[in-house]
Amino acid sequence: MTSRPASAQHLRDLARLRRVRDRIDREYAQPLNVEALARGVNMSAGHLSRQFRLAYGESPYSYLMTRRIERAMALLRRGDLSVTEVCFTVGCSSLGTFSTRFTELVGMPPSAFQRQAADAAAGMPSCVAKQVTRPVRNREAPAPESRLA
Protein backbone atom coordinates (compact mmCIF):
# COMPACT_ATOMS: atom_id res chain seq x y z
CA MET A 1 0.00 0.00 0.00
CA THR A 2 1.49 3.36 -1.06
CA SER A 3 1.13 6.35 1.18
CA ARG A 4 -0.28 9.35 -0.68
CA PRO A 5 1.11 11.91 1.77
CA ALA A 6 4.63 10.46 1.39
CA SER A 7 4.34 10.53 -2.40
CA ALA A 8 3.03 14.10 -2.37
CA GLN A 9 5.88 15.15 -0.04
CA HIS A 10 8.40 13.53 -2.37
CA LEU A 11 7.02 15.54 -5.31
CA ARG A 12 7.16 18.75 -3.27
CA ASP A 13 10.78 17.99 -2.33
CA LEU A 14 11.67 17.40 -5.99
CA ALA A 15 10.11 20.73 -6.94
CA ARG A 16 12.15 22.46 -4.23
CA LEU A 17 15.31 20.76 -5.44
CA ARG A 18 14.62 21.97 -8.99
CA ARG A 19 14.23 25.50 -7.63
CA VAL A 20 17.61 25.19 -5.92
CA ARG A 21 19.24 23.88 -9.09
CA ASP A 22 17.64 26.65 -11.16
CA ARG A 23 18.82 29.26 -8.65
CA ILE A 24 22.37 27.91 -8.89
CA ASP A 25 22.17 28.04 -12.69
CA ARG A 26 20.97 31.67 -12.58
CA GLU A 27 23.06 33.03 -9.72
CA TYR A 28 26.29 31.01 -10.03
CA ALA A 29 28.37 34.22 -9.94
CA GLN A 30 26.80 35.35 -6.66
CA PRO A 31 28.08 34.29 -3.24
CA LEU A 32 26.01 31.14 -2.65
CA ASN A 33 26.30 28.59 0.12
CA VAL A 34 24.25 25.56 1.09
CA GLU A 35 22.71 27.32 4.10
CA ALA A 36 21.40 30.19 1.97
CA LEU A 37 20.11 27.80 -0.69
CA ALA A 38 18.37 25.70 1.97
CA ARG A 39 16.77 28.75 3.60
CA GLY A 40 15.36 29.73 0.21
CA VAL A 41 13.36 26.49 0.02
CA ASN A 42 12.65 26.03 3.75
CA MET A 43 14.89 23.00 4.24
CA SER A 44 17.78 22.37 6.56
CA ALA A 45 21.21 22.48 4.93
CA GLY A 46 21.85 18.82 5.73
CA HIS A 47 18.53 17.66 4.32
CA LEU A 48 19.02 19.75 1.17
CA SER A 49 22.50 18.31 0.64
CA ARG A 50 21.34 14.72 1.08
CA GLN A 51 18.27 15.11 -1.13
CA PHE A 52 20.16 17.05 -3.81
CA ARG A 53 22.81 14.34 -3.98
CA LEU A 54 20.13 11.64 -4.26
CA ALA A 55 18.32 13.52 -7.04
CA TYR A 56 21.29 14.81 -9.07
CA GLY A 57 24.23 12.62 -8.10
CA GLU A 58 26.36 15.40 -6.62
CA SER A 59 26.24 17.91 -3.80
CA PRO A 60 24.86 21.43 -4.30
CA TYR A 61 28.39 22.83 -3.87
CA SER A 62 29.80 20.48 -6.50
CA TYR A 63 26.98 21.42 -8.90
CA LEU A 64 27.67 25.13 -8.28
CA MET A 65 31.38 24.73 -8.93
CA THR A 66 30.70 22.78 -12.14
CA ARG A 67 28.48 25.63 -13.39
CA ARG A 68 31.17 28.15 -12.50
CA ILE A 69 33.85 26.14 -14.30
CA GLU A 70 31.64 25.78 -17.40
CA ARG A 71 31.20 29.55 -17.51
CA ALA A 72 34.90 30.07 -16.85
CA MET A 73 35.73 27.82 -19.80
CA ALA A 74 33.57 29.98 -22.08
CA LEU A 75 35.23 33.17 -20.82
CA LEU A 76 38.71 31.69 -21.18
CA ARG A 77 37.93 30.60 -24.74
CA ARG A 78 37.01 34.20 -25.55
CA GLY A 79 40.52 35.18 -24.49
CA ASP A 80 39.87 38.80 -23.49
CA LEU A 81 40.10 38.26 -19.69
CA SER A 82 42.96 37.03 -17.54
CA VAL A 83 42.56 33.87 -15.45
CA THR A 84 42.28 36.01 -12.31
CA GLU A 85 39.53 38.16 -13.85
CA VAL A 86 37.65 35.04 -14.96
CA CYS A 87 37.97 33.55 -11.46
CA PHE A 88 36.26 36.53 -9.83
CA THR A 89 33.75 37.01 -12.67
CA VAL A 90 32.31 33.52 -12.17
CA GLY A 91 31.93 34.02 -8.41
CA CYS A 92 35.00 32.33 -6.98
CA SER A 93 36.77 34.23 -4.22
CA SER A 94 40.00 32.22 -4.20
CA LEU A 95 42.23 31.87 -7.25
CA GLY A 96 43.84 28.77 -5.73
CA THR A 97 40.52 26.99 -5.16
CA PHE A 98 39.34 28.00 -8.62
CA SER A 99 42.51 26.70 -10.29
CA THR A 100 42.41 23.45 -8.32
CA ARG A 101 38.76 22.77 -9.13
CA PHE A 102 39.24 23.80 -12.77
CA THR A 103 42.15 21.36 -13.09
CA GLU A 104 40.12 18.55 -11.46
CA LEU A 105 37.20 19.00 -13.85
CA VAL A 106 38.98 19.93 -17.07
CA GLY A 107 42.26 18.07 -16.71
CA MET A 108 44.53 21.09 -17.10
CA PRO A 109 45.08 24.42 -15.34
CA PRO A 110 43.03 27.40 -16.53
CA SER A 111 46.05 29.16 -18.07
CA ALA A 112 46.90 26.08 -20.14
CA PHE A 113 43.26 25.72 -21.16
CA GLN A 114 43.17 29.34 -22.29
CA ARG A 115 46.27 28.88 -24.46
CA GLN A 116 45.00 25.62 -25.95
CA ALA A 117 41.45 26.92 -26.49
CA ALA A 118 42.72 29.88 -28.47
CA ASP A 119 44.27 27.49 -30.98
CA ALA A 120 41.70 24.68 -30.95
CA ALA A 121 38.55 26.79 -31.20
CA ALA A 122 39.80 29.06 -33.96
CA GLY A 123 37.07 29.12 -36.60
CA MET A 124 34.75 26.85 -34.61
CA PRO A 125 31.25 28.15 -33.81
CA SER A 126 30.93 28.88 -30.08
CA CYS A 127 27.97 26.48 -29.68
CA VAL A 128 30.11 23.61 -31.00
CA ALA A 129 33.15 24.64 -28.93
CA LYS A 130 30.99 24.65 -25.78
CA GLN A 131 29.83 21.05 -26.38
CA VAL A 132 33.26 19.75 -27.35
CA THR A 133 35.03 21.31 -24.37
CA ARG A 134 32.39 20.70 -21.69
CA PRO A 135 33.97 19.80 -18.32
CA VAL A 136 33.75 16.31 -16.91
CA ARG A 137 32.86 15.33 -13.35
CA ASN A 138 35.38 14.81 -10.55
CA ARG A 139 38.03 12.19 -11.13
CA GLU A 140 36.99 11.80 -14.78
CA ALA A 141 39.57 14.12 -16.28
CA PRO A 142 42.18 12.09 -18.12
CA ALA A 143 45.35 11.57 -16.09
CA PRO A 144 48.38 13.37 -17.49
CA GLU A 145 50.56 11.04 -19.51
CA SER A 146 53.71 9.89 -17.81
CA ARG A 147 56.88 10.95 -19.61
CA LEU A 148 59.00 8.23 -18.07
CA ALA A 149 60.40 6.16 -20.89
VENBELRA-V689084 format. One record per helix or strand of 3 or more residues. SS is the DSSP state (~ for helix, > for strand). FROM is the first residue (numbers start at 1). TO is the last residue. Records with the same first field share a line. If there is no record, write none. Layout:
SS = FROM-TO ; FROM-TO
This chain:
~ = 4-27 ; 34-40 ; 45-56 ; 60-78 ; 83-89 ; 95-106 ; 110-120 ; 126-132
